[in-house]
Amino acid sequence: MLNKLSGIEERYKEISQELMQVGDDYQRAAELGKERSDLEPLYEKTQIYRQSLEELEEAKILLESEDEEMQMLAQAEIETLEPKIERLETQLKSMLLPKDPRDKRNVIMEIRAGTGGDEAGLFAADLYRMYQRYADKQNWKVEILSLNETGVGGIKEISMLIKGKGAYSKLKFESGVHRVQRVPETESQGRIHTSTATVAVLAEVDDVEIDIAPSDIEMDVFKAGGPGGQSVQKNATAIRLTHKPTGIVVSCQDERSQVQNRARAMSILKARLYEIEEEKQRSEQAADRRSQVGSGERSEKIRTYNFPQSRVTDHRINLSSYDLSGVLDGEIEEFIDELITRDEAERLAEAGLDE
């Protein structure tokens, strides 16, 4: 780690020196200024770390003094410095890891009922409410992009935009198959049924990042219906986009005009295409490793919600909570924090910084 830190310190000093000599080249000055700004937190933390190491060495030398009072002061200093240095090392290792450029982005989340009929639709609705309440606790804003409900209060599929600081960094590990085990209200013999719903988490992308040829898009216009579309049912405002090369289909009906719905649908389509391209690059770079804990395959059951035992288990990290009602009320921070911690530990190991 010290070798990596030395390289960063050297680069920071080089940039600072070059900035003093850059003259009237404002573009170069801006580039160097941004690079130095990016390195500055790590550089400053490194200086604190090195100073603490020096102080620890000085305290250990004083510990050899024949003066008992001096020995006591040195021991107290060591007991303060050692945990401080340990914390600094942990922070520096984390700062040395490459950052996911998508972490600061907003999220497009899609929830779809899986196997289990009406019960799967009801579970998909439970998951929607869970993420809605979690977003509320984070002071994030949720906008429904499209909604297709069942006739019994469930959801066939829903797409929503979640806006807020760090939304993708926290929600990216929610992708996968969620499973519920419970006795449906219509079950007269009290048998437990197992149903599933799938969650997809996509980072919202900028227009400049994905270029889609107009000839690759087939657009259909239809009348919006159901919640989110009732006020516009008399006009054909809902939009369905089909991306011919990939076969991806995106619908949006929540806005009041064709133009707005098309813009929303294009945003979702770009996010999906961006995710496909990112996944292709990650696969080429690191074989089976993905940017989420576990294999990340959509078919992988990542979490089980067991109603009879009031237990929620995340199978990727073998973590269980026995507060199922709290989890469904949006209290999922325990799972998210542990998933982030495990992912960071895995990346530290890959970078050789885990020792």
C-alpha positions, 0 to 999 in steps of 0.5 A, spaced: 500 500 500 505 504 501 508 503 494 501 505 491 501 511 496 508 514 494 506 514 487 500 518 488 504 523 492 509 524 487 503 525 482 500 530 486 507 534 487 508 533 479 501 536 478 502 542 483 509 544 480 506 543 473 500 548 475 505 553 477 508 553 470 502 552 465 502 559 463 496 561 459 494 554 457 487 554 461 485 548 458 491 544 461 490 548 467 483 546 468 485 538 466 491 539 471 486 542 477 481 537 476 486 531 477 489 535 483 482 536 486 481 528 485 487 526 488 487 531 494 483 527 499 487 521 498 494 525 498 491 529 505 489 522 508 496 520 506 500 525 510 496 524 516 497 517 516 505 518 515 505 523 520 502 518 525 507 512 523 512 517 525 509 519 531 508 511 533 516 510 532 518 516 536 513 513 542 516 506 541 523 509 542 521 513 548 518 507 551 525 504 552 527 510 556 529 509 563 524 515 566 518 511 568 514 517 567 516 518 560 515 510 559 507 511 561 506 517 557 509 513 551 505 507 552 499 512 552 501 515 546 502 508 543 495 506 545 492 512 542 496 511 535 495 504 534 487 504 533 488 511 529 493 508 524 489 502 523 483 506 521 487 510 517 489 504 513 482 502 512 480 508 509 486 509 505 485 502 502 478 504 500 480 510 497 485 506 493 480 502 490 477 504 483 470 508 484 464 505 480 463 511 475 455 510 476 455 510 483 453 517 483 447 516 478 440 516 479 436 509 478 431 506 474 428 500 477 424 495 474 420 490 478 416 484 475 412 478 478 415 471 476 412 464 478 406 464 482 401 467 479 397 472 483 401 471 489 407 473 485 404 479 483 402 481 490 409 480 492 412 484 486 407 490 489 410 488 496 417 489 493 415 496 490 412 499 497 419 496 500 423 500 495 418 506 495 419 506 503 426 505 503 427 511 498 423 515 503 428 514 508 433 516 504 430 523 502 430 520 495 424 522 489 421 516 486 417 517 479 413 511 476 415 511 469 410 505 467 405 500 471 402 494 469 397 492 475 393 485 476 386 485 478 387 483 485 392 489 488 398 486 485 403 488 480 405 485 473 411 489 472 413 496 474 418 501 472 420 507 476 426 512 476 429 513 483 433 520 484 437 521 489 444 522 492 448 515 491 442 511 489 445 507 485 451 505 489 446 503 495 441 499 490 445 496 485 446 489 489 438 489 489 438 486 482 436 479 482 430 474 483 427 475 490 423 469 493 417 469 498 414 463 502 407 464 505 400 462 505 396 466 500 389 468 503 386 464 498 389 458 501 384 454 505 388 448 507 394 453 510 399 450 505 405 455 504 406 457 497 413 459 494 413 465 489 418 470 486 419 477 483 425 479 479 428 486 480 433 490 475 437 496 477 440 500 472 444 506 472 440 512 469 445 514 463 446 521 459 444 522 452 451 523 450 453 516 452 449 511 448 448 513 441 442 509 438 440 510 430 433 512 429 433 506 424 434 501 430 427 504 433 420 502 432 415 506 435 408 504 437 403 509 440 397 506 444 392 509 449 394 509 456 390 505 461 390 503 469 393 507 474 398 513 472 394 513 465 387 514 467 387 522 465 389 521 458 385 515 456 382 519 451 388 520 447 393 515 444 399 518 449 403 511 451 409 509 447 412 503 446 419 502 443 422 496 440 430 496 439 430 492 433 438 489 434 437 487 441 429 486 441 428 490 447 421 493 448 420 499 453 413 502 454 412 508 458 405 511 459 405 515 465 406 522 462 401 526 459 404 527 452 407 522 447 413 527 447 414 526 454 413 518 454 418 517 448 423 521 452 422 517 458 422 510 454 428 512 451 432 514 457 430 507 460 432 503 453 439 507 453 440 505 461 438 498 458 443 498 453 448 501 457 448 496 462 449 490 456 455 494 454 458 495 461 456 487 462 460 485 456 466 489 458 466 487 465 466 480 462 471 481 458 476 484 463 474 479 469 471 472 466 465 471 471 466 476 476 460 482 476 459 488 479 455 485 484 456 480 490 454 473 488 454 471 480 449 476 479 445 472 474 438 474 473 436 467 475 440 467 482 435 467 488 438 473 492 433 473 497 428 469 501 422 473 505 419 467 509 413 469 512 411 463 517 418 464 520 418 472 520 425 471 517 428 475 511 435 471 508 440 474 503 443 468 500 449 471 497 452 474 504 448 468 509 445 474 513 438 473 516 433 478 519 427 476 523 424 483 523 420 481 516 415 487 517 420 492 518 424 490 512 418 490 508 417 497 511 423 499 508 428 497 513 433 494 508 440 498 510 442 492 514 443 488 508 445 494 503 451 495 508 453 488 509 453 487 501 457 494 500 462 491 505 463 484 502 463 487 495 469 492 498 473 486 501 472 482 495 475 488 491 481 489 496 483 482 495 483 482 488 487 489 488 492 486 493 490 491 499 487 486 503 493 485 508 
